[in-house]
Amino acid sequence: MKVYADNAATTTISQHALAEMIQYYGEEYENASSLHTQGQAAADALEDARGRIAACLHCDARGIYFTSGGSEADNQALIAAAHLGAKKGKRHLISTKIEHHAVLHTLDRLAKEGFEVTLLDVSPDGIVTAGQVDDAIRDDTALISVMFANNEIGTIQPIKEIGRICRERKVIFHTDAVQAAGHVNIDIDDMCIDMLSASAHKFHGPKGTGFLYCKRGIYLEPLICGGAQERGKRAGTENLPAIMGMAAALEDACANLEAYTKRVSGLRDKIIRALSKIPHAFLNGDPVRRLPNNVNMCFEGIEGESLLMMLDMYGISASSGSACTSGSLDPSHVLLAIGLPHEIAHGSLRITLSEHTTEEEVDYIIEKVPVVVEKLRNMSPVWERMMQPQEC
């Protein structure tokens, strides 16, 4: 059996999204910047997609800017907000230790420009509180960036509470919602979100496209110059087929969110219950405040890379953390941030489901993971030492 259980890395494109893309690759292929009638029809389609996405997230369509994906959106949001703050004498930035590297590396870049960065600790369940954020805000704080849901351990942050604090303290609030968009309810206006990043391929849209929401009144500094596209904030011919596919995919995801959550979270919990019975296995992340499709577990005494390779031999595609850092030999910075020691953080397994995941596939995962864990532990000198009686 072949089981794809790495949907946090990417998802299959939906048929609705693919159909819209084909339409705009074929019949309606024109450049949205052209002034002729056909070009203006493409421009109308572009604005239609902007409005459809805004309707899903309950925000002003004029705040949606199309990007190449979540990483670009994160970069643009942080750099623009930081530089805007610097013009007002504010050079302090706040984030958390479990952010995606698109945020953390951008903060490193800004630190080299002279900004002071505060990275907040999280609880052992991976949660940062609104109180922590409130306590960290200073008179010179320009930006707070807290991810909506963690890409590795699936924890969902108290975004609405944090947003309200930021609004009260008059600090720009950005959230990386790459893993959350299309998977949980997002109401930008109600949650007091000023800037939000998303990527289409995480919710059954195409790779290579995403968007940044930016509240009116915040000057969005362009990263790419050379044209007047996206109201002068992102140069380059818009990828209209991908954008239309993204809008269709997000509409489908939001329309089916209640049914998706009920079904997929049930499968998630079934896996967690079964794998938690393995000796010296435990769940990473909050058991309740987590994405519907996310299972992240550690198995003491084994290496995550070996676990993934052996599961792959059984036809199960999973991961040990972020796909963006899959080539790194270092343990996950997220798992270290929640307090796991290096040797345990190396033995993590991330299983992420989709609405296409079947009960039979889940049963197969539940059957094979314990087999693989046992095989690896039988070969592990670390596990052998762990199981030896300790001398008094």
C-alpha positions as CSV (number, residue, x, y, z in Angstrom):
1,M,0.0,0.0,0.0
2,K,1.1,3.5,-0.8
3,V,0.2,6.1,1.8
4,Y,1.0,9.8,1.5
5,A,1.1,11.3,5.0
6,D,3.1,14.4,4.4
7,N,0.5,17.0,3.6
8,A,2.1,19.7,5.7
9,A,4.9,19.6,3.2
10,T,2.6,19.9,0.2
11,T,-0.9,18.8,-0.9
12,T,-2.2,17.4,-4.2
13,I,-3.9,20.0,-6.3
14,S,-7.7,19.9,-6.2
15,Q,-9.7,19.3,-9.4
16,H,-11.5,22.6,-9.1
17,A,-8.2,24.4,-8.8
18,L,-6.7,22.5,-11.7
19,A,-9.7,23.2,-13.9
20,E,-9.5,27.0,-13.3
21,M,-5.7,26.9,-14.0
22,I,-6.2,25.1,-17.3
23,Q,-8.8,27.7,-18.3
24,Y,-6.3,30.5,-17.7
25,Y,-3.4,28.7,-19.3
26,G,-5.5,28.0,-22.4
27,E,-8.5,30.1,-23.4
28,E,-7.8,33.1,-21.2
29,Y,-4.0,33.4,-21.2
30,E,-3.6,37.1,-21.5
31,N,-1.4,39.5,-19.4
32,A,-3.4,41.3,-16.8
33,S,-1.3,44.4,-17.3
34,S,-2.2,44.8,-21.0
35,L,-4.5,47.7,-21.9
36,H,-6.5,45.9,-24.6
37,T,-9.9,44.3,-24.0
38,Q,-8.5,40.8,-23.5
39,G,-5.8,42.0,-21.1
40,Q,-8.4,43.9,-19.1
41,A,-10.5,40.7,-18.9
42,A,-7.5,39.0,-17.3
43,A,-7.2,42.0,-14.9
44,D,-10.8,41.5,-14.0
45,A,-10.2,37.9,-13.3
46,L,-7.2,38.8,-11.1
47,E,-9.4,41.1,-9.0
48,D,-12.1,38.5,-8.8
49,A,-9.5,36.1,-7.3
50,R,-8.4,38.8,-4.9
51,G,-12.0,39.2,-3.8
52,R,-12.7,35.5,-3.4
53,I,-9.7,35.1,-1.2
54,A,-10.6,38.1,0.9
55,A,-14.1,36.7,1.4
56,C,-12.7,33.5,2.7
57,L,-10.6,35.3,5.3
58,H,-13.1,38.1,6.1
59,C,-10.9,41.1,5.1
60,D,-10.7,43.9,2.6
61,A,-9.7,42.6,-0.9
62,R,-7.5,45.7,-1.4
63,G,-5.2,44.2,1.3
64,I,-4.4,41.0,-0.7
65,Y,-1.1,41.0,-2.5
66,F,-0.1,38.0,-4.6
67,T,3.4,36.5,-4.0
68,S,5.4,33.4,-5.0
69,G,4.4,31.8,-1.7
70,G,4.6,32.0,2.1
71,S,8.3,32.6,2.4
72,E,8.2,35.7,0.2
73,A,5.1,36.9,2.0
74,D,6.9,36.5,5.4
75,N,10.0,38.3,4.2
76,Q,8.0,41.2,2.8
77,A,5.8,41.6,5.8
78,L,8.6,41.6,8.3
79,I,11.0,43.8,6.3
80,A,8.3,46.4,5.5
81,A,6.9,46.6,9.1
82,A,10.4,46.8,10.6
83,H,11.5,49.6,8.2
84,L,8.3,51.4,8.8
85,G,8.9,51.3,12.5
86,A,12.5,52.5,12.1
87,K,11.2,55.7,10.5
88,K,9.4,56.3,13.8
89,G,12.3,55.4,15.9
90,K,11.0,52.0,16.7
91,R,13.6,49.2,16.2
92,H,12.3,46.4,18.5
93,L,10.8,43.2,17.0
94,I,9.0,40.4,18.8
95,S,8.5,36.8,17.6
96,T,8.7,33.3,19.0
97,K,11.4,30.6,19.1
98,I,9.2,28.2,17.1
99,E,8.6,30.2,13.9
100,H,9.3,29.0,10.4
101,H,12.8,29.8,9.2
102,A,11.3,32.2,6.7
103,V,10.5,34.4,9.7
104,L,13.6,33.6,11.9
105,H,16.1,34.1,9.1
106,T,14.5,37.4,8.1
107,L,14.7,38.5,11.7
108,D,18.4,37.6,11.7
109,R,18.8,39.8,8.6
110,L,17.0,42.6,10.4
111,A,19.1,42.2,13.5
112,K,22.2,42.8,11.3
113,E,20.6,46.1,10.3
114,G,20.5,47.1,13.9
115,F,17.0,45.9,15.0
116,E,16.7,44.3,18.4
117,V,14.8,41.0,18.3
118,T,13.1,39.3,21.2
119,L,12.1,35.6,20.7
120,L,9.6,34.5,23.2
121,D,9.7,31.1,24.9
122,V,6.8,28.7,24.4
123,S,5.2,26.2,26.8
124,P,6.1,22.5,26.6
125,D,2.9,22.2,24.5
126,G,4.2,24.8,22.1
127,I,1.9,27.7,23.1
128,V,2.9,31.4,23.6
129,T,0.3,33.4,25.6
130,A,-1.1,36.9,25.0
131,G,0.3,37.8,28.4
132,Q,3.8,37.0,27.3
133,V,3.4,39.2,24.3
134,D,1.9,42.0,26.3
135,D,4.8,41.8,28.8
136,A,7.4,41.9,26.0
137,I,6.0,45.0,24.2
138,R,8.1,48.2,24.7
139,D,7.6,51.8,23.6
140,D,9.9,51.1,20.7
141,T,8.3,47.8,19.5
142,A,7.6,48.0,15.8
143,L,6.3,44.6,15.0
144,I,5.0,41.3,16.6
145,S,5.1,38.2,14.4
146,V,3.5,35.0,15.8
147,M,2.7,32.0,13.6
148,F,-1.0,31.0,13.5
149,A,-0.3,27.3,13.7
150,N,3.1,25.5,13.9
151,N,4.2,23.6,10.8
152,E,5.9,20.9,12.8
153,I,3.9,20.2,16.0
154,G,0.6,21.6,14.8
155,T,-0.1,23.8,17.8
156,I,-2.6,26.7,17.2
157,Q,-1.7,30.0,18.9
158,P,-4.2,32.3,20.7
159,I,-4.1,34.6,17.7
160,K,-7.3,36.6,18.5
161,E,-6.1,37.4,22.0
162,I,-2.6,38.4,20.8
163,G,-4.2,40.5,18.0
164,R,-6.2,42.4,20.5
165,I,-3.2,43.1,22.7
166,C,-1.3,44.4,19.6
167,R,-4.2,46.6,18.6
168,E,-4.5,48.0,22.1
169,R,-0.8,48.7,22.2
170,K,-0.7,50.1,18.7
171,V,1.9,47.6,17.4
172,I,1.7,45.9,13.9
173,F,0.7,42.3,14.2
174,H,1.8,39.7,11.6
175,T,1.0,36.1,11.5
176,D,2.4,33.3,9.4
177,A,-0.7,31.4,8.5
178,V,0.8,29.1,5.9
179,Q,-0.2,25.9,7.8
180,A,-3.5,27.4,9.1
181,A,-5.1,28.8,5.9
182,G,-7.7,26.4,4.6
183,H,-7.4,24.2,7.7
184,V,-8.9,26.4,10.5
185,N,-11.2,29.3,10.6
186,I,-9.5,32.7,10.0
187,D,-11.3,36.0,10.4
188,I,-8.7,38.7,9.8
189,D,-10.8,41.6,10.9
190,D,-12.2,39.9,14.1
191,M,-8.7,38.6,15.1
192,C,-7.1,42.1,14.7
193,I,-4.5,40.8,12.2
194,D,-2.6,43.5,10.4
195,M,-0.5,41.2,8.1
196,L,-0.9,37.6,7.2
197,S,1.1,35.2,5.0
198,A,-0.3,32.1,3.1
199,S,0.8,29.6,0.5
200,A,-1.5,27.9,-2.0
201,H,0.1,24.4,-2.1
202,K,-0.7,23.9,1.6
203,F,-4.5,23.8,0.8
204,H,-4.6,21.9,-2.5
205,G,-3.6,24.9,-4.7
206,P,-0.6,25.1,-6.9
207,K,3.0,25.4,-5.8
208,G,4.8,28.7,-6.4
209,T,2.0,31.1,-5.5
210,G,0.7,32.6,-2.3
211,F,-0.4,35.9,-0.9
212,L,0.3,38.5,1.8
213,Y,-2.6,40.4,3.4
214,C,-1.6,43.9,4.6
215,K,-4.0,46.2,6.4
216,R,-4.6,49.6,4.8
217,G,-2.5,52.3,6.2
218,I,0.6,50.1,6.5
219,Y,3.2,51.0,3.8
220,L,4.2,47.8,2.1
221,E,7.8,48.0,0.9
222,P,8.4,46.0,-2.3
223,L,11.0,43.3,-2.4
224,I,10.9,43.0,-6.2
225,C,11.2,46.2,-8.3
226,G,10.6,46.6,-12.0
227,G,6.9,47.0,-12.6
228,A,3.6,48.4,-11.3
229,Q,2.0,45.1,-10.7
230,E,0.2,44.5,-7.4
231,R,-0.3,48.3,-7.0
232,G,3.5,48.8,-7.2
233,K,4.2,46.5,-4.2
234,R,5.4,43.4,-6.1
235,A,6.8,43.7,-9.6
236,G,6.5,41.0,-12.2
237,T,3.8,39.6,-14.4
238,E,1.1,38.0,-12.2
239,N,0.9,34.2,-12.4
240,L,-2.8,34.4,-13.3
241,P,-3.4,30.6,-13.7
242,A,-1.9,29.8,-10.4
243,I,-3.7,32.7,-8.6
244,M,-7.0,31.5,-10.0
245,G,-6.2,28.0,-8.9
246,M,-5.3,29.3,-5.4
247,A,-8.6,31.2,-5.1
248,A,-10.6,28.1,-6.1
249,A,-8.7,25.8,-3.7
250,L,-9.1,28.2,-0.8
251,E,-12.8,28.6,-1.5
252,D,-13.3,24.8,-1.5
253,A,-11.2,24.4,1.7
254,C,-13.2,27.1,3.6
255,A,-16.6,25.8,2.3
256,N,-15.8,22.3,3.6
257,L,-14.0,23.3,6.7
258,E,-16.5,21.9,9.2
259,A,-16.8,18.5,7.6
260,Y,-13.0,18.4,7.0
261,T,-12.2,19.2,10.7
262,K,-14.6,16.6,12.0
263,R,-13.4,13.7,9.8
264,V,-9.7,14.4,9.7
265,S,-9.3,15.2,13.4
266,G,-11.0,11.9,14.1
267,L,-8.4,10.1,12.0
268,R,-5.6,12.1,13.7
269,D,-6.8,11.2,17.2
270,K,-7.1,7.5,16.2
271,I,-3.4,7.6,15.2
272,I,-2.4,9.4,18.3
273,R,-4.2,6.9,20.6
274,A,-2.6,3.9,18.8
275,L,1.0,5.2,18.6
276,S,0.9,6.5,22.2
277,K,0.7,2.8,23.3
278,I,4.3,2.3,22.0
279,P,6.6,2.3,25.0
280,H,8.6,5.5,25.5
281,A,6.5,7.3,22.8
282,F,4.8,10.7,23.3
283,L,2.9,13.4,21.5
284,N,4.5,16.7,20.7
285,G,2.3,19.8,20.8
286,D,-0.9,20.6,22.5
287,P,-3.3,17.6,22.4
288,V,-6.4,19.9,21.8
289,R,-5.2,23.2,20.4
290,R,-3.6,21.6,17.3
291,L,-4.3,21.4,13.5
292,P,-6.9,18.8,12.6
293,N,-4.4,16.9,10.4
294,N,-1.2,17.0,12.5
295,V,0.4,14.1,14.4
296,N,3.9,14.7,15.7
297,M,5.4,12.1,18.0
298,C,8.8,11.2,19.4
299,F,10.1,7.6,19.9
300,E,13.0,7.4,22.3
301,G,16.0,5.4,21.3
302,I,15.8,5.8,17.5
303,E,16.8,8.3,14.8
304,G,14.1,10.0,12.9
305,E,15.9,9.7,9.6
306,S,16.1,5.9,9.9
307,L,12.4,5.8,10.9
308,L,11.4,7.7,7.8
309,M,13.5,5.6,5.5
310,M,12.1,2.4,6.8
311,L,8.5,3.7,6.7
312,D,9.2,4.6,3.1
313,M,10.1,1.0,2.4
314,Y,6.6,0.1,3.5
315,G,5.2,2.8,1.2
316,I,4.4,5.4,3.9
317,S,5.5,8.9,3.1
318,A,5.9,11.0,6.2
319,S,8.5,13.5,7.6
320,S,10.4,14.4,10.8
321,G,9.6,18.1,10.6
322,S,9.6,21.0,8.2
323,A,10.3,20.1,4.6
324,C,12.3,23.3,4.3
325,T,15.0,21.9,6.6
326,S,14.9,18.3,5.6
327,G,18.5,18.4,4.5
328,S,19.7,19.5,8.0
329,L,21.3,17.1,10.4
330,D,20.4,19.3,13.4
331,P,17.4,18.4,15.5
332,S,14.3,20.5,15.1
333,H,14.5,24.0,16.6
334,V,10.8,23.6,17.4
335,L,11.3,20.5,19.4
336,L,14.3,22.0,21.2
337,A,12.2,25.1,22.0
338,I,9.5,23.0,23.8
339,G,12.2,21.5,26.0
340,L,13.1,18.2,24.4
341,P,16.8,17.1,24.7
342,H,18.8,16.7,21.5
343,E,18.8,12.9,21.6
344,I,15.0,12.7,21.8
345,A,14.3,15.5,19.3
346,H,16.2,13.5,16.7
347,G,13.6,10.7,16.9
348,S,10.5,12.6,15.8
349,L,7.8,11.6,13.3
350,R,5.4,14.0,11.7
351,I,2.3,12.5,10.1
352,T,0.0,15.0,8.3
353,L,-3.3,13.9,6.8
354,S,-5.7,15.4,4.2
355,E,-9.4,15.0,3.4
356,H,-8.3,12.3,0.9
357,T,-6.8,10.1,3.7
358,T,-8.8,6.9,4.1
359,E,-9.5,4.8,7.2
360,E,-7.6,2.0,5.6
361,E,-4.5,4.2,5.2
362,V,-4.7,5.2,8.8
363,D,-5.0,1.6,9.9
364,Y,-1.9,0.8,7.8
365,I,0.1,3.5,9.5
366,I,-1.0,2.3,12.9
367,E,0.1,-1.3,11.9
368,K,3.5,-0.4,10.4
369,V,4.9,2.3,12.7
370,P,5.2,0.1,15.8
371,V,6.9,-2.6,13.6
372,V,9.4,-0.1,12.4
373,V,10.0,1.4,15.8
374,E,10.7,-2.1,17.2
375,K,13.1,-3.0,14.4
376,L,15.1,0.1,14.8
377,R,15.2,-0.2,18.6
378,N,16.5,-3.8,18.3
379,M,19.4,-2.4,16.3
380,S,20.0,0.7,18.5
381,P,22.8,0.7,21.1
382,V,21.1,3.8,22.6
383,W,17.9,1.8,23.2
384,E,19.9,-1.1,24.6
385,R,21.6,1.2,27.1
386,M,18.2,2.7,28.0
387,M,16.8,-0.7,28.8
388,Q,19.6,-1.8,31.0
389,P,18.8,-1.8,34.7
390,Q,20.4,1.2,36.4
391,E,22.8,0.4,39.2
392,C,22.1,2.0,42.6
